[in-house]
Amino acid sequence: MLTNRSYRTALTLEAAIEEVRVNAGRDFDPAVAEAFLKLVAEGRLLPEMGQTLWTGPRGALLEPLAAVRN
């Protein structure tokens, strides 16, 4: 959502987060959306410079995913 595509322009980070929130349970798995939104709210999911939230050799999580479930 944060990169330009042939069918739409990139969203801002804030707009992408809102898209996940609004469409949780419809376009996005509700459990995954909830975990994502929790990480964002806690400041534990950050984009890397020059990367999107979902790319990079280690991803953008600041802690292992197992820590999110607790």
VEXVEXKE-908535 format. One line per field, with one value per residue: residue number from 1; residue in one letter; x, y, z of N, C-alpha, C in turn. Coordinates in Angstrom, 1 decimal, decimal comma. Each point is the difference from the previous one (the first is absolute). Layout:
i: (NUM/...);
aa: (a/...);
npx: (X/...);
npy: (Y/...);
npz: (Z/...);
capx: (X/...);
capy: (Y/...);
capz: (Z/...);
cpx: (X/...);
cpy: (Y/...);
cpz: (Z/...);
% end
This chain:
i: (1/2/3/4/5/6/7/8/9/10/11/12/13/14/15/16/17/18/19/20/21/22/23/24/25/26/27/28/29/30/31/32/33/34/35/36/37/38/39/40/41/42/43/44/45/46/47/48/49/50/51/52/53/54/55/56/57/58/59/60/61/62/63/64/65/66/67/68/69/70);
aa: (m/l/t/n/r/s/y/r/t/a/l/t/l/e/a/a/i/e/e/v/r/v/n/a/g/r/d/f/d/p/a/v/a/e/a/f/l/k/l/v/a/e/g/r/l/l/p/e/m/g/q/t/l/w/t/g/p/r/g/a/l/l/e/p/l/a/a/v/r/n);
npx: (0,8/1,3/-0,2/0,4/-1,2/-0,1/-0,7/1,0/-0,1/1,2/-0,4/-0,4/1,0/-0,4/-0,1/1,2/0,4/-0,6/0,6/1,0/-0,1/-0,3/1,0/0,4/0,2/0,3/1,0/0,1/0,8/-1,1/0,5/0,3/-1,2/-0,6/0,7/-0,2/-1,2/0,1/0,7/-0,9/-1,1/0,7/0,1/-0,4/-0,7/1,2/-0,3/0,8/1,0/-0,8/-0,7/-0,9/-1,2/-0,2/1,0/1,0/1,3/-0,2/-0,6/-1,1/-0,2/-0,3/-1,0/0,3/-0,7/0,6/0,7/-0,5/0,0/0,9);
npy: (-1,2/-0,2/-0,8/0,8/-0,2/-0,8/-0,5/0,5/1,2/0,2/-0,7/1,0/0,0/1,2/0,3/-0,6/0,6/1,1/-0,3/-0,4/1,1/0,7/-0,6/0,0/-1,3/0,9/0,8/0,2/-1,1/-0,1/-1,2/-0,1/0,5/-0,8/-1,0/0,3/0,3/-1,1/-0,6/0,5/-0,3/-1,2/0,4/-1,3/0,7/0,0/0,8/-0,7/0,8/0,5/-0,5/-0,9/0,0/-0,5/0,8/-0,5/-0,3/0,9/0,7/0,5/-1,2/0,7/-0,9/-1,2/-0,5/-0,9/1,0/0,1/-1,3/0,5);
npz: (0,0/0,4/-1,0/-1,0/-0,5/-1,0/1,0/0,8/0,6/0,5/1,0/0,8/0,9/0,4/-1,3/-0,1/1,1/-0,4/-1,2/0,7/0,7/-1,0/-0,6/1,3/-0,3/-0,9/-0,1/1,3/0,2/0,8/0,2/-1,3/-0,4/0,9/-0,4/-1,3/0,3/0,7/-0,9/-0,9/0,8/0,1/-1,3/-0,1/-0,9/-0,5/-0,9/-0,7/0,1/-1,0/1,0/-0,4/0,7/-1,2/-0,3/-0,4/0,2/1,0/-0,9/0,5/0,5/1,1/0,1/0,4/-1,0/0,6/0,1/-1,2/0,0/0,7);
capx: (-0,8/0,8/0,7/-0,8/-0,4/-0,5/-1,4/-0,2/1,2/0,3/-0,7/0,9/0,0/-1,2/-1,1/0,1/-0,4/-1,5/-0,6/0,0/-1,0/-1,4/-0,4/0,2/-1,2/-0,6/1,1/1,2/-0,3/-0,2/1,1/1,2/-0,2/0,1/1,5/0,6/-0,4/0,6/1,5/0,1/-0,4/1,1/1,2/0,8/0,0/0,4/0,6/1,4/0,3/0,0/-0,7/-1,4/-0,1/0,0/1,2/1,3/0,5/-0,6/-1,3/0,1/-0,3/1,1/0,1/-0,5/-1,4/-0,5/-0,2/-1,3/-1,1/-0,1);
capy: (1,2/1,2/0,3/0,2/-1,1/0,4/0,2/1,0/0,6/-0,5/0,6/0,4/-1,0/0,2/-0,5/-1,5/-0,5/0,1/-1,0/-1,3/0,1/0,1/-1,2/-1,2/-0,9/0,0/-0,2/-0,5/-0,9/0,9/-0,3/0,6/1,5/0,4/-0,1/1,1/1,2/0,0/0,3/1,4/0,8/-0,1/0,5/-1,1/-0,3/1,3/-0,2/0,2/1,0/-0,5/-1,3/0,0/-0,8/-1,5/-0,4/0,0/-1,3/-0,5/0,6/1,3/-0,2/0,3/-1,2/-1,2/-0,1/-0,7/1,0/0,7/-0,8/0,1);
capz: (0,0/0,1/-1,3/-1,2/-0,8/-1,3/0,2/1,0/0,5/1,3/1,1/1,1/1,0/0,7/-0,8/-0,1/1,3/0,1/-0,9/0,7/1,1/-0,5/-0,8/0,8/0,0/-1,3/-1,0/0,8/1,1/1,2/1,0/-0,5/0,1/1,5/0,4/-0,7/0,6/1,3/-0,2/-0,4/1,1/1,0/-0,6/-0,2/-1,5/-0,7/-1,3/-0,1/-0,9/-1,3/-0,1/0,5/1,2/-0,2/-0,7/0,7/0,3/1,3/0,2/0,8/1,4/0,9/0,9/-0,6/0,0/1,2/1,0/-0,3/0,5/1,5);
cpx: (0,8/0,9/-0,9/-0,2/-0,6/-1,5/-0,3/1,3/0,2/-0,8/1,1/-0,1/-1,3/-1,3/0,0/-0,4/-1,5/-0,7/0,0/-1,0/-1,4/-0,4/0,4/-1,3/-0,6/1,1/1,2/-0,5/0,0/1,1/1,3/-0,1/0,2/1,5/0,7/-0,3/0,6/1,4/0,2/-0,2/1,1/1,3/1,0/0,2/0,4/0,6/1,5/0,3/0,1/-0,7/-1,4/0,0/0,2/1,2/1,3/0,3/-0,6/-1,3/0,1/-0,4/1,2/0,2/-0,5/-1,5/-0,6/-0,2/-1,3/-1,1/-0,2/-0,7);
cpy: (1,3/0,3/0,2/-1,3/0,6/0,4/1,0/0,5/-0,5/0,8/0,5/-1,1/0,1/-0,6/-1,5/-0,6/0,1/-1,0/-1,3/0,0/-0,1/-1,4/-1,3/-0,8/0,0/-0,3/-0,6/-0,9/0,8/-0,2/0,7/1,5/0,5/0,0/1,2/1,3/0,2/0,4/1,4/1,0/0,1/0,5/-1,1/-0,5/1,3/-0,3/0,3/1,1/-0,6/-1,3/0,2/-0,8/-1,4/-0,5/0,1/-1,4/-0,5/0,6/1,2/-0,2/0,3/-1,1/-1,2/0,0/-0,7/1,0/0,8/-0,8/0,0/1,2);
cpz: (0,0/-1,2/-1,1/-0,8/-1,3/0,1/1,1/0,5/1,5/1,1/1,0/1,1/0,8/-0,7/-0,1/1,4/0,1/-0,9/0,7/1,1/-0,5/-0,7/0,7/0,0/-1,4/-1,0/0,7/1,1/1,3/1,0/-0,5/0,1/1,4/0,4/-0,6/0,7/1,4/-0,1/-0,4/1,2/1,1/-0,5/-0,2/-1,4/-0,7/-1,4/0,0/-1,1/-1,4/-0,2/0,4/1,2/-0,2/-0,7/0,9/0,5/1,3/0,2/0,8/1,4/0,8/1,1/-0,7/0,0/1,2/1,1/-0,1/0,6/1,5/0,5);
% end
